[in-house]
Amino acid sequence: MSDVRIGVIGAGYVGLVSGVCLAALGHEVCIRDIDAGKIDALTAKRVPIHEPGLEALIATHWQRLTFTLDLEVLVASSDILIVAVDTPPSYSGDADLSRVMAVVDELGAVGGDPRHILAMKSTVPVGTGERVRSQLDARGLRQVGYVSNPEFLKEGTAIADFMHPDRVVVGAFRPGDAERVAALYAPLGAPVLVTSVPTAEMVKYASNAFLATKISFINEIANVCEEMGADVAIVADGMGMDPRIGASFLRPGIGFGGSCFPKDVAALKQLAGNSGYHFQLLTSVIEVNELQKRRVIGKLKKHLGDIRGRRIALLGLAFKPGTDDMREAASLVLAGRLLAEGAQVVGWDPVVRDLNGLAGVEIAASPHAALAGADACVIVTEWPEIVGLDWPGLTETMRYPVVIDGRNALDPAAMTRAGFRYEGIGRLPDAMLGAGDRE
């Protein structure tokens, strides 16, 4: 399969990582984007996104990679066309498929032949494949194959996720198309699920919705733990020991964000609603996630009283460690809410340099600068650079040593001994831990 030529449409997180990893598997890969600045950067070997290991992988497999703005160039040099464009939420709550359909329109103008397969990696609602198939046929591209090939990459670990997948899902209208796309992943040795196009589309949405549900569930348990005097970290450990539950995604915090979970949960809820079904569970998942961010404000007020005029440091701005992605980041909600309450907000992140233009937020040059004179600190993203700070030496830096740990990243007992007024999410202060909990 090393002679298969691959074209990737979209040089974002999914498209760029997928294309580079396929080049690492020995394929010739052409990556196309409509952003000239992004293509210029990639052509100059500058990576426009922060993804650990990606720059080195591009350098290693540079000879098998080309970048272009021209779809006609990509089509002419490719056998399988991977679509990896954004599908952001629209005002109605549905996924915005305008970029996907624009690709179909452009392909209709460029043309295609029987060797071409359009493989959809963009997360699209169930029914999109049938709509695209119909549009391809209407544009005289009946000979072009179509498959649904959803991605399961996590930002920050995307390369490892691609190279060591839990499963490969391929939905197709024609068995031969499924076989050709599945063969791309054969060297990875992962289980392959070949199914219908609508089923493959639903696998992606259902997977993300379930993981988001686990997060909201453990956040609700954390909130109850705070009321009942239990420690959610130990509760989660006990739950995770049951193989029917599993330990993954049982980490309470201030809610999920990023480019996938919020969008996909909302889109699946909307998709169900459009069909006449009220997905009540996902309604609650979304509500819990939004309220969880705002609970931080209550925790700050518990320790500081009125927060008007208070200097609040937000440590970590990206939605998760290992990425510079600010889509649906908790820091945006917290900063906006704090500013509305009249607080002074200062933030720091090792890779993010602004809060998407959110006015009124000071960006510090270092975590120490962010904490200097702060009335309280909120850990928003558990970057190693933040968790590994010399916290005992920072008590004198802050005006008041109040730390709200929004990711339960620090040891409550150690923070309390260091002189901090520490509060996590569903955690007990050291003085309230039982003898068994201390071991």
N, C-alpha and C positions, 0 to 999 in steps of 0.2 A: 504493500500500500504506500510505499515511500514515493511512488510516482504520481500520487494524487495531488493535484494542485488545488489549493484552498483560497477562497476569497472571503474576507471578513468585512462586513459592512457595519461600521461603527467602531471607533477606537476608544471607547470608554473602558470602565473597569472590566466588564465581561468580555467585550470584543478584543481588547488588547491582550489581556491575560490568555484568553483562549487561543488567539492567533499565535502568540509567542510560544505557548506550550505545544501547539501542533507543529510548529517549526522545530521545536526540540525533539519531537517524535520523528523527524526526518522529512516532513512535507514542505513543499514550496508554498509560502503564504504571502498573499497580497492583502494589505489592510487599507480600507478606504474610509475616509471621514469627510464631512462637508466643512469642517472647521480648518481653515487654511493654517491658522497658527498652530494647531495641534499636529498637523501633518508636517509642517516645517520643523517643529521641535523634534518629532520622531525621526525625520530624515537626518537631522543633525545629532542623532543618538541622545536626545534629551527626553526623558520620560515625563509626560505632563501630569501623571498621577503618582501618589505615594502608595506603593505596594512592595513590601519587603521582597528582595530577590529579583524583582522584575528587570531592573536596569542591567544586572549582571547576566541574566538569561538572554536578554536582547543582544548584548555584546557577544555572547558565546555563539549565538545562532544567527548572527547578522547576515551572513551570506544567503540565508534562505528567506529573508524578509524584505519586502518592498512596501512602500507606502504611497498612496495616491489620493487625489481629490476626484478622480475621474472614474465613474462607475463603468464606463465602456472599457477602460483599461483593465479594470478588475475582472469583468466578465470574460474578456478575451483571454486572460491568463489563468482562469480558474475552471475547475470541474464542479466543485461543491461550493455553494455560496451561503455563508453563515450570516444570518441577520442578527445583529446585536445592538439595536438602537433602543433609545429610551422609550418607555411607555408610561409616562407620568400620569397621575390622577387628573382628570378633567374637573370642571366646575360641577358637573353632575354627580361626580363620584366614580364614574366609569373610568377604565383605563383609556388614556388618549392614544389611539392607534394611528394618528396622523403620520408619524414618522415611518411606521411600518408600511402603510398604504402608499406613502411617497416612494418607498423603495420599489413597490410593485409597479407604480406608474412609470418610474424611471426604467425599470427592467423591460417594461412593455415597449418603451421607445428604443432601447438598446437592442433588444432581442435576445434570444437564447436558443439552444439546441438540445437534442436528447441527452447529451452528456451532463447537462446541468441539473443539479438538485438544489432547491432553496431550503436550507435548514434553519428553522426558527429557534434561536436561543433567547430572544427577547421574551420576557414574561408577558403572555397575552391571555385574555379571557378565553374560556372554553367557547368554541365556535369560531374563533379567529381563523384557524386553519381552513375550515370549510369556506369562509368568506374569501380568504386569499386564493384558494384553489379556484373559486368561481371567477375572481378577477383575473387571474393568470389566463384562464381559458378564454375569457372575454377579450383579452389583449393578444390573442393568437399564440399563447405560450403553453398550449396544452401538452406539448412535449417535455416541458420542464417539470421535474419532479418536485414534490413538497413533503417535508417531514417536520414534525415537532421534536426538538431536541433540547429540552429545558436544561438550564445550568443550575448547579447547586454549589456555587462558590461563595466563600465567606471572605469579605474584605479583610486584609491583614494576613490571611493564610490561603489566598486564592491559588497560588501555584501548587502548594501541597494538595489542596482540594482537587485540583484538576488532575494531577499526576497520580493521586491515590484515591479515586472516587469510591464512594459507598456503592453506587450503582450508576449505570448509564441508561437513560430512558429515551427510547426512540418510538415515536408514533408516526405511522405512514399510511398513505392511501394505497401504495403499491409495495408488495413485499421486497421487490428488488431495490427500491429506494432505501428501505430500512436497512437492508443488508450492507449497502455501500456506506451509509453513514455509520452504522455500528462498527464496521471494519476499521474506521479511523481510530477507534479506542481499543482495538484488540490488544495492542502491546501493553495496555495498562492492567489487563487481567481482571477487570471488574465484572460483576454480574450485569448482564444486559437484559433489560425489560423491553420487549418489542410489543407494541400495542396499537390501538387506534389513535388517530390524531386527537380527538376530544379527550380521551382518557389520559394521554400524555400531558395535555394542557392542564388537566385537573390535578395530576400528581404534583405538579409544581405548586399550585395554589394551596392544595390541601396540606402539603408538607410545611410550608411557611406558616399557614394559619395554625397548625397544631403546635409548632414550636412557639409561636407568639402566645398561644393559649397557656402553655406551660409557664412562660414568663409571668403573665398576668396572674396566674393561679398562685405561684409562689410569692408574688408580691402581696396578694391578698392574705396569704398565710402569714407573711411577715407583719402585716398591719395588725392582724389578730394577735400575733405573738407579743407585740408591744403592749397590747391591752391586757393580756393574760399573764405576763411575766415569764414567757418562754423564749428560748433563743432559736431563731429561725435557722441559723447555720447548722445547729445540731439536728433540728427537725429535718432539714433538707438532706443531711447526711443519712439520717435514718430512713427517709423515703427512698433515696437513691439506691440503697442496698437491695431494694426489691427489684429484681430484673424486669418485672412487668412495668415498672415506672422508669428506672434508669436515672443516673445522676446528672445527665446533661440538661442544660437550660433550667436548672433549679437554683439559680443564683439570683436572689432578690436584689433590687436596686431601685433606680428612679425611672425605670421603663425602657422599652426598646425603641430604637430609632433606625436611621439608615435608609438606604434606597429600596429595600425589599419588604421587610415585615409590615411597616405602616401602610405602604401602598398596596401590597398584595392582600392583606387582611381586609382593607376597605373595599378593594375591587371584588373580592369574593363575596363579601356581604352585599355589595351592590348587584353583582351578577345574580345572586340568589333572589334579591328583591325584584329584579327585572323579570324573573320567571314566576313571581307571585309567592315566593317562599320567604318568610321572615327568619333570618338566621340570628336568633336571639343570643346564642352563645357568643358570636363574634361581636355583637353590639356591646356586650359586657366586657369583652377583651379590650376593645378600643377604649371604652369609658375608663376602665381601670388604669390603662396605660397613661391616659391623659391626666387623671387625678393623681397618679403616683408622682409625677413631676412636681405638681403643686404642693404636695405634702411637705416638700423640702422647705417651702416658705414658712409653713407652720412650725417646723422644727427650729428654724432660725428665730422666729418670734418668741418661741418658748424660752430661748436662752438670752435673747437680747431685748425683748419687748418690742417697742416700735422700731422698725428698721429704717425709717426715714433718716437720711443723712449718714447711715452706717456704711462703712466700706466693706464690701463682701468680695472675697476672692474666689473665683471659679477656676479650679485646677483641672485641666483637660477640657477641650472644646469639641474635638471630633466625636462622632457618635460612638466610636469604640476605639480601642488601641490598635495601632498598626495601619491606620488609614488617615487621610486628610479629608475624608468625606464628611460634609456638614449637613447632608440631607436628613431632615427630621431629627437633628441632634438635640438632646435634652438641654444643652447649654443655651440654645436659642430661646427655648421656652423660659428657662430660669432667668436668663439675662433680661428678657423682655418683661417678665413679671416683677423682678427686682427693681428695674428702672421705673416701672409704673407705680411701685410703692415708695419711690423717692430715694432708693438706695444708690450708693456709688458702686459701680461694678468694675472690677479689674479681672482680667482673665489671662491665662497662660496655657500654651499647648506646645509640645515639641515640634509639631509640623504645621499646625494651623496658625495663620497670621492675622486673621480677622474673622469676625462673626457675620460673614455674608453681608457686610455693609450695615449691620445693626448699629445705629448711631448711639453714642453715649457710653460705649464700653471701652475702657482703657486696656490695651494689650501690653502686658509686662514683658520685659526682656528675659526674665528668668522666674522660676517659681519663688525664689527668695524675694525678688522684687515685688511679686504679686502679693506675698504674705506680709510684707513690711507695712506695719501700721493697720493691718486689717482687723476689723471687729469680729470676723468669722470667715471660715474657709469652707467651701463645698467641694468635695472630690466628685467630679462629674464623669471623668474618664480615667480608668485605672492603668494609665501608662506606667511602665516600670520606672521611668524617671521620677514619677510622683510617689509611687509606693516606696521606692528606695531612698527617699530623702532622709536626712538625719533629723527626724521629727523631734526628738528630745531637745535638740539645739535650736529649735524654731519657736519655742514657747515665748521667749523674750522678744522675738521679732514682731509678733502680732500684738495688737493693742489688747485684745481679749483672746485667749487661746481656746476658741470654740471651733471644733471641726465636725462638720456634718459629712459623714462618709457615705455618699450616694451609691457606692459600689461595694460596700463591705470589704474594702481592699486592705484595711489595716487591722491590727490586733487591738481589740478594745482594751484589754488589760494593760498592754504596753503603753497605749496612748494615755490611759488614765494615770498610770504611774509617772509618765513624763510631765504630768500637770495639765493636760488638756481636758476641757469639757467636751468629751467625745460622744457622738451619737451616730450609730449606723442605721440600717434599715432592718428592723426586727431583731436587733442584737441586744443582749443584756450588758450593762456595765459590769466591770469586774466584781464589784461588791455584791452583785446579785447572783453570780454564778454559783451553782451548787458544787459540792466536792467532786462529784462524778464528772461535771462539766469541765473542771479545771485540769483533769488528767490528759 
